[in-house]
């Protein structure tokens, strides 16, 4: 079987709307390595977009899933409930940031978690408006893509978005947008477009994912908490990509001195099995009536079993500390390349959620072509990388936090070689 042959079949069978970063078709995977159908090995610095933080097929996760499959696979929690759903909710209620009583619901995808968080905030406040940020990514459902602060490819061609959603600029120093500018636009928004007393929620990623791995400045997060408290607005932290040890903390909000009212989770929660969650203040979570939340597959017993194992692995293998160590090594390696790769404009990110941004040398013009060239060169050499950013000029690094030291070192060597070769070709 050949990748090229499957690609031809894919073009005939699957909508072109399903974009694909590579045409490498996976045959098997283990921890931080993937082998394609032709038997070629790749080092995975994408982790399914921060899903397998605990690595592909972690033995404890696989064991937990197999044990659950031997008992039952699906009953629908709303019809015949199961204890491990309750137990996982209890665990999240304890570990999600916030010194207050909490409750949790489970769904299947990150977009569903976001949708439910908005529903809960609207039910709790009796309001409808929501404020989000430019560059944000919150999903591909209609509310999710409305909240998302990037048109191409997420919104283009899909018609009118949901109403009562407003965007303000996300502060990015490298692009000349300060916290003061962001807060000034938010203040003007409340004066010109929407009464803050009609705003149900402000939703924000503690570190923007698809937007370019920009971390929320502490001053902004503190100001948002104060604004929400003043006007009775719910603060929603979208931790779908940042959660579960990725940033060196179990949750990225732990880097801040304030907490959110509602937290959305998915991706790394269940180590490769579909599961998402919303955890928040108990009184807020109880605002919707019985039957207002849920779903046929919401809180799959298989995903729940996997999530219990993931939380155990994160604790037992001290993955928060390991994320910080790996991220430090990666940043150091990237910094050493600045002279040889003048396209490097910025290196950033907490823990092991690191990005490098490329500009045209000597300018502040985003260099998407160079970022893509590095990605393709690395892929040729056996390393899977992802780009991101509003201008597509950022490479993000999301290797499993369990990546073996020797494999990580090999990946760094390939990354450096790809960047150096692309920089030399660009001269």
Phi and psi in degrees as a GROMACS rama.xvg file:
@    title "Ramachandran Plot"
@    xaxis  label "Phi"
@    yaxis  label "Psi"
@TYPE xy
-117.144  144.213  UNK-2
-55.8509  -42.948  UNK-3
-62.8558  -37.6522  UNK-4
-67.0484  -42.0334  UNK-5
-66.0985  -36.2298  UNK-6
-61.7015  -40.087  UNK-7
-61.9876  -44.6633  UNK-8
-63.2746  -39.9261  UNK-9
-58.7558  -44.6756  UNK-10
-61.8509  -30.7432  UNK-11
-81.9108  -27.109  UNK-12
-107.413  -25.0612  UNK-13
-118.718  139.905  UNK-14
-55.2958  139.009  UNK-15
-67.722  -12.8728  UNK-16
-67.1035  -16.9856  UNK-17
-86.8539  93.5937  UNK-18
-71.5219  149.276  UNK-19
-132.536  128.862  UNK-20
-69.5458  -38.0393  UNK-21
-129.37  169.439  UNK-22
-114.321  37.3785  UNK-23
-97.3559  115.68  UNK-24
-97.246  119.499  UNK-25
-72.276  137.769  UNK-26
-106.136  -41.4727  UNK-27
-158.235  163.956  UNK-28
-149.757  150.375  UNK-29
-148.654  120.222  UNK-30
53.6534  -102.303  UNK-31
-112.012  18.3829  UNK-32
-126.962  144.718  UNK-33
-128.422  138.11  UNK-34
-114.273  131.758  UNK-35
-87.1531  179.93  UNK-36
-66.8355  -15.5305  UNK-37
-95.2229  1.66813  UNK-38
89.0962  3.47234  UNK-39
-81.0117  139.591  UNK-40
-93.368  139.095  UNK-41
-127.417  144.267  UNK-42
-88.5658  130.088  UNK-43
-99.6107  104.055  UNK-44
-103.542  27.853  UNK-45
-119.55  -35.1294  UNK-46
55.777  38.512  UNK-47
61.9136  32.6902  UNK-48
61.8652  62.1515  UNK-49
64.4002  27.0436  UNK-50
-89.3473  -49.8401  UNK-51
-94.8429  62.792  UNK-52
-57.864  -32.055  UNK-53
-90.5509  12.6783  UNK-54
88.1131  156.927  UNK-55
-64.9822  128.133  UNK-56
56.5645  47.4314  UNK-57
-57.1521  131.268  UNK-58
-53.3517  -38.7726  UNK-59
-70.8946  -35.4315  UNK-60
-67.9092  -45.864  UNK-61
-62.9682  -40.6876  UNK-62
-61.8574  -43.0339  UNK-63
-63.4487  -40.8342  UNK-64
-66.6645  -43.5671  UNK-65
-61.9208  -42.0671  UNK-66
-61.9748  -39.8903  UNK-67
-68.4082  -41.3752  UNK-68
-61.3096  -33.496  UNK-69
-68.5588  -19.1082  UNK-70
-96.0389  -59.2636  UNK-71
-167.111  156.655  UNK-72
-109.556  -27.7112  UNK-73
-164.279  130.21  UNK-74
-129.909  -11.9694  UNK-75
68.4488  111.384  UNK-76
-57.9885  -27.9223  UNK-77
-77.5567  -10.6729  UNK-78
-104.637  -60.4771  UNK-79
-126.225  100.345  UNK-80
-73.6513  171.877  UNK-81
-142.773  148.7  UNK-82
-66.1152  -34.0122  UNK-83
-67.9782  -23.7008  UNK-84
-63.0624  -47.9608  UNK-85
-62.4564  -44.2926  UNK-86
-64.0019  -38.7196  UNK-87
-68.8592  -38.4622  UNK-88
-60.0653  -40.9009  UNK-89
-62.3839  -40.3668  UNK-90
-65.8129  -45.0054  UNK-91
-65.2918  -37.3763  UNK-92
-60.0157  -30.0325  UNK-93
-82.086  -35.7793  UNK-94
-99.1965  -21.2933  UNK-95
-66.3623  134.35  UNK-96
-55.3819  140.975  UNK-97
132.478  118.77  UNK-98
-90.4049  67.525  UNK-99
-155.848  165.521  UNK-100
-64.9376  136.472  UNK-101
-128.839  159.535  UNK-102
-136.861  162.463  UNK-103
-136.487  148.008  UNK-104
-126.557  156.639  UNK-105
-116.591  146.557  UNK-106
-135.001  -152.401  UNK-107
-115.876  -41.732  UNK-108
-122.994  164.94  UNK-109
-61.7661  -39.4281  UNK-110
-60.8663  -40.7075  UNK-111
-63.4132  -38.7733  UNK-112
-61.3172  -44.2969  UNK-113
-63.9136  -46.6747  UNK-114
-55.1883  -45.6873  UNK-115
-68.544  -35.4629  UNK-116
-62.3408  -40.7225  UNK-117
-65.4404  -43.73  UNK-118
-58.2236  -44.8857  UNK-119
-64.643  -44.1949  UNK-120
-62.5778  -41.2478  UNK-121
-65.5109  -41.2923  UNK-122
-65.8693  -37.6431  UNK-123
-74.0045  -31.1088  UNK-124
-102.255  -19.8056  UNK-125
70.9852  20.003  UNK-126
-117.531  168.582  UNK-127
-122.249  -26.0317  UNK-128
-74.8123  150.061  UNK-129
-136.96  140.108  UNK-130
-110.887  131.394  UNK-131
-129.953  -171.162  UNK-132
-127.326  150.309  UNK-133
-61.8033  144.175  UNK-134
82.3683  -7.12602  UNK-135
-71.6498  154.446  UNK-136
-130.82  123.738  UNK-137
-129.442  8.54993  UNK-138
128.402  178.188  UNK-139
-114.492  1.03893  UNK-140
-70.9036  173.006  UNK-141
-64.4822  -43.4082  UNK-142
-68.9331  -38.5487  UNK-143
-61.2507  -46.7978  UNK-144
-76.7969  -23.6783  UNK-145
-65.6897  -42.6059  UNK-146
-67.9751  -29.7661  UNK-147
-63.0547  135.299  UNK-148
-100.606  43.9695  UNK-149
-150.581  125.665  UNK-150
-78.2703  -55.7928  UNK-151
-95.6082  125.678  UNK-152
-100.488  7.10791  UNK-153
-78.4936  -30.4514  UNK-154
-112.971  -19.2091  UNK-155
-63.2097  129.052  UNK-156
87.0544  -0.674906  UNK-157
-102.515  9.76825  UNK-158
80.0078  -160.402  UNK-159
-65.9518  139.742  UNK-160
-85.5439  176.194  UNK-161
-65.5718  149.082  UNK-162
-85.6427  171.346  UNK-163
63.7118  30.1256  UNK-164
-118.934  130.119  UNK-165
-126.435  145.279  UNK-166
-116.751  141.714  UNK-167
-123.506  155.982  UNK-168
-65.0049  138.461  UNK-169
-85.3098  132.388  UNK-170
-70.66  124.809  UNK-171
-137.995  107.987  UNK-172
-57.6621  -42.1838  UNK-173
-66.0077  -18.1397  UNK-174
-106.259  8.45148  UNK-175
77.919  18.0206  UNK-176
-106.335  116.825  UNK-177
-97.3828  166.565  UNK-178
-59.5536  -40.3298  UNK-179
-61.6253  -40.3655  UNK-180
-62.739  -44.1846  UNK-181
-60.2963  -47.4662  UNK-182
-67.6091  -32.9296  UNK-183
-65.7342  -42.3496  UNK-184
-64.9746  -40.5353  UNK-185
-62.0282  -41.2601  UNK-186
-63.025  -42.5178  UNK-187
-66.5423  -36.1182  UNK-188
-59.0034  -44.1369  UNK-189
-69.3608  -23.0818  UNK-190
-89.1303  -30.3564  UNK-191
-108.453  -29.5546  UNK-192
-121.351  -37.2569  UNK-193
-148.329  131.104  UNK-194
-66.2559  125.82  UNK-195
-58.1386  -24.0595  UNK-196
-74.1251  -3.45231  UNK-197
-107.293  2.84146  UNK-198
-91.8193  122.8  UNK-199
-80.5903  -39.9028  UNK-200
-154.257  152.459  UNK-201
-114.055  124.655  UNK-202
-113.24  135.352  UNK-203
-149.983  141.995  UNK-204
-85.8782  127.177  UNK-205
-57.9161  -31.3236  UNK-206
-134.492  121.034  UNK-207
-62.5154  133.972  UNK-208
-87.3159  -85.9102  UNK-209
-58.9189  -25.6698  UNK-210
-70.3554  -15.6071  UNK-211
131.152  12.9663  UNK-212
63.4601  38.7978  UNK-213
-88.3045  127.577  UNK-214
-84.932  139.668  UNK-215
-66.2329  124.24  UNK-216
-61.9517  142.857  UNK-217
-58.6558  -36.3959  UNK-218
-62.446  -37.5355  UNK-219
-69.9089  -44.7853  UNK-220
-61.6438  -40.5211  UNK-221
-63.9976  -41.8187  UNK-222
-65.5743  -40.5454  UNK-223
-62.5259  -39.6203  UNK-224
-62.2445  -42.4073  UNK-225
-65.3833  -42.2915  UNK-226
-63.2541  -43.8073  UNK-227
-62.7509  -42.6216  UNK-228
-64.5596  -38.7876  UNK-229
-64.7111  -39.6469  UNK-230
-107.091  5.20788  UNK-231
71.1802  31.7889  UNK-232
-96.4264  142.548  UNK-233
-82.0805  132.618  UNK-234
-96.9587  119.72  UNK-235
-108.221  123.696  UNK-236
-97.8027  116.644  UNK-237
-86.8711  99.0736  UNK-238
-103.201  24.1075  UNK-239
-57.8362  -45.1642  UNK-240
-96.0097  -23.7319  UNK-241
-89.9955  -14.1556  UNK-242
-76.8441  164.743  UNK-243
67.1208  58.7814  UNK-244
80.856  -6.21028  UNK-245
-58.1833  -39.2873  UNK-246
-97.1239  12.1847  UNK-247
90.7802  -4.38683  UNK-248
-127.802  159.877  UNK-249
-59.7827  -39.6941  UNK-250
-131.255  142.93  UNK-251
-65.3769  -25.3776  UNK-252
-64.6866  -15.6668  UNK-253
-69.2123  -12.8852  UNK-254
-78.5236  -7.10802  UNK-255
-113.457  161.06  UNK-256
-90.33  4.36922  UNK-257
-123.909  163.764  UNK-258
-125.186  156.804  UNK-259
-87.8984  160.6  UNK-260
-80.2542  -34.0536  UNK-261
-134.308  140.853  UNK-262
-127.015  128.455  UNK-263
-101.864  143.753  UNK-264
-140.459  153.79  UNK-265
-169.201  -134.747  UNK-266
35.8105  -100.011  UNK-267
-67.4948  -7.9458  UNK-268
-58.0289  -40.2922  UNK-269
-122.763  17.9801  UNK-270
58.4455  34.4431  UNK-271
112.022  -3.26934  UNK-272
-109.685  142.975  UNK-273
-67.2498  117.292  UNK-274
-164.883  137.552  UNK-275
-138.444  168.977  UNK-276
-152.986  156.385  UNK-277
-127.152  126.875  UNK-278
-123.316  137.117  UNK-279
-163.55  -177.156  UNK-280
-53.8841  133.902  UNK-281
-56.9002  -43.2835  UNK-282
-68.4855  -30.2856  UNK-283
-74.0718  -44.6521  UNK-284
-62.6518  -25.8456  UNK-285
-86.9986  1.43655  UNK-286
-64.0554  -45.2308  UNK-287
-66.9312  146.376  UNK-288
-75.5841  164.625  UNK-289
-54.9897  131.709  UNK-290
92.1948  -11.7206  UNK-291
-75.5213  -19.5506  UNK-292
-125.491  156.841  UNK-293
127.294  -163.501  UNK-294
165.895  155.251  UNK-295
-55.3547  -45.796  UNK-296
-98.2831  2.42007  UNK-297
-61.9066  125.186  UNK-298
71.8147  43.1925  UNK-299
-48.4246  133.85  UNK-300
-60.7954  -28.9268  UNK-301
-69.9747  -46.8618  UNK-302
-62.149  -39.6845  UNK-303
-63.1023  -44.1051  UNK-304
-60.4976  -42.8363  UNK-305
-61.9343  -40.7928  UNK-306
-64.7866  -39.3857  UNK-307
-57.4527  -44.1169  UNK-308
-66.1539  -39.9915  UNK-309
-59.1588  -46.1231  UNK-310
-62.333  -37.8817  UNK-311
-63.5637  -44.6854  UNK-312
-64.0051  -43.4695  UNK-313
-57.614  -42.9157  UNK-314
-72.2558  -49.1607  UNK-315
-66.4169  -37.4872  UNK-316
-96.8837  6.92979  UNK-317
49.5782  54.2818  UNK-318
-72.7332  -22.8937  UNK-319
-64.4888  -45.9201  UNK-320
-64.9056  -40.288  UNK-321
-65.1628  -37.3107  UNK-322
-59.7638  -42.4142  UNK-323
-65.7604  -39.6069  UNK-324
-65.5042  -47.3223  UNK-325
-64.3661  -41.6862  UNK-326
-62.1703  -38.6942  UNK-327
-63.0098  -41.9047  UNK-328
-64.8745  -40.8746  UNK-329
-66.1762  -44.6831  UNK-330
-60.9756  -41.6566  UNK-331
-61.0521  -42.0244  UNK-332
-65.4943  -43.1455  UNK-333
-64.0248  -41.709  UNK-334
-60.5835  -34.8713  UNK-335
-68.309  -12.2805  UNK-336
-98.3403  -1.28233  UNK-337
-57.5069  -42.2445  UNK-338
-69.2545  -40.6426  UNK-339
-77.4479  -24.0093  UNK-340
-123.959  83.0037  UNK-341
-67.1191  -9.39208  UNK-342
-70.9361  -16.7894  UNK-343
-67.5522  119.65  UNK-344
-104.85  -29.7811  UNK-345
-160.429  145.496  UNK-346
-128.821  126.789  UNK-347
-155.612  172.073  UNK-348
121.755  143.619  UNK-349
-87.9241  152.117  UNK-350
56.4448  -130.568  UNK-351
-108.643  35.497  UNK-352
-115.954  74.7649  UNK-353
-108.756  146.759  UNK-354
-139.203  152.957  UNK-355
-124.451  130.359  UNK-356
-106.718  138.872  UNK-357
-115.1  135.353  UNK-358
-122.331  166.245  UNK-359
-65.3921  127.716  UNK-360
-52.2238  134.622  UNK-361
80.0582  4.09451  UNK-362
-134.705  175.215  UNK-363
-106.083  21.5648  UNK-364
-82.372  123.025  UNK-365
-57.9384  141.065  UNK-366
-118.024  76.0267  UNK-367
-65.913  -34.4921  UNK-368
-61.6972  -39.9123  UNK-369
-68.783  -42.5919  UNK-370
-58.6273  -43.8806  UNK-371
-68.7244  -35.8864  UNK-372
-63.1297  -41.0002  UNK-373
-63.8572  -44.0244  UNK-374
-58.5272  -46.8827  UNK-375
-68.3599  -39.4368  UNK-376
-63.9131  -42.3422  UNK-377
-63.5644  -40.0317  UNK-378
-62.536  -41.203  UNK-379
-57.0041  -33.8516  UNK-380
-90.9377  0.0455837  UNK-381
98.2263  23.3396  UNK-382
-123.959  126.622  UNK-383
-93.5497  119.575  UNK-384
-123.059  159.457  UNK-385
-121.316  143.982  UNK-386
-99.4396  167.016  UNK-387
-165.054  -172.194  UNK-388
101.844  149.805  UNK-389
-57.8502  -32.5809  UNK-390
-102.165  6.23797  UNK-391
57.3293  29.9664  UNK-392
-110.569  19.9359  UNK-393
-121.541  136.594  UNK-394
-105.19  128.984  UNK-395
-109.224  146.637  UNK-396
-114.909  117.976  UNK-397
-133.997  41.5567  UNK-398
-60.1791  152.509  UNK-399
-52.4181  140.975  UNK-400
-70.719  -17.2671  UNK-401
-87.618  5.88046  UNK-402
-50.5197  133.891  UNK-403
-66.2603  144.938  UNK-404
-55.6692  -43.8083  UNK-405
-69.5086  -33.8931  UNK-406
-72.0386  -38.982  UNK-407
-61.4785  -44.9309  UNK-408
-61.5756  -41.149  UNK-409
-62.1261  -41.7682  UNK-410
-63.195  -39.6076  UNK-411
-63.7588  -38.4763  UNK-412
-62.9813  -42.9505  UNK-413
-65.6392  -43.4146  UNK-414
-57.7913  -47.7015  UNK-415
-62.6397  -44.8688  UNK-416
-60.859  -41.3805  UNK-417
-63.8313  -43.0601  UNK-418
-67.0595  -44.0257  UNK-419
-63.0232  -43.0003  UNK-420
-65.9052  -41.3009  UNK-421
-65.757  -38.4312  UNK-422
-65.1971  -39.9785  UNK-423
-66.0979  -38.7329  UNK-424
-69.9999  -25.4688  UNK-425
-80.1987  -12.1816  UNK-426
